[in-house]
Amino acid sequence: MITRFLAVLLILLVAVGFTSLAQNKYIGVKMCSMCHKAEKTGNQFGVWQKSKHAEAYKTLTGAKAAEIAKAKGIKNAAEAPECLECHGAVDAKLADKTYDVKDGVQCELCHGAGSGYKNMAVMKDHAKAVAAGLRDFTVKGAAEKVCLTCHNEKSPTHAAFKFDEMWAKIKHAVPKG
């Protein structure tokens, strides 16, 4: 009976695939940039580099951040979990050695941890990439929902978030073709 159960369990594990059972790791913008910096593929890395997202961690080291932190009773904004959650930090257990919080709000904070979908064969097939952990921004409202996890009233510098206006500044589609 136990042998039969183990055999069925083994078959199910193989059918589902061991990789889908493991939690994806954050691999970092340097890994993503290797394939996402060419003009012919949309230069998503270049768009990100010019954005405030790329400087998100750095803002925590400035005078304004220190002033805000002091007013909130926080010793150091660049080390405070409540600040880092929107400025580049991920769960340390899920961060690959290639992930560096100092790179700011990088690809995976919006698109999902990339270790499961980083492979070119997976990335070329949207359905496979989504199944492997890529957030599906083709779903109406999905991008805005992700943005609002940080661009909200919890932020001490929150201003009215105008999604369409901000999305126009950061969108970085892969060209059709």
Beta strands, then each sheet from edge to edge (+ up, - down):
end
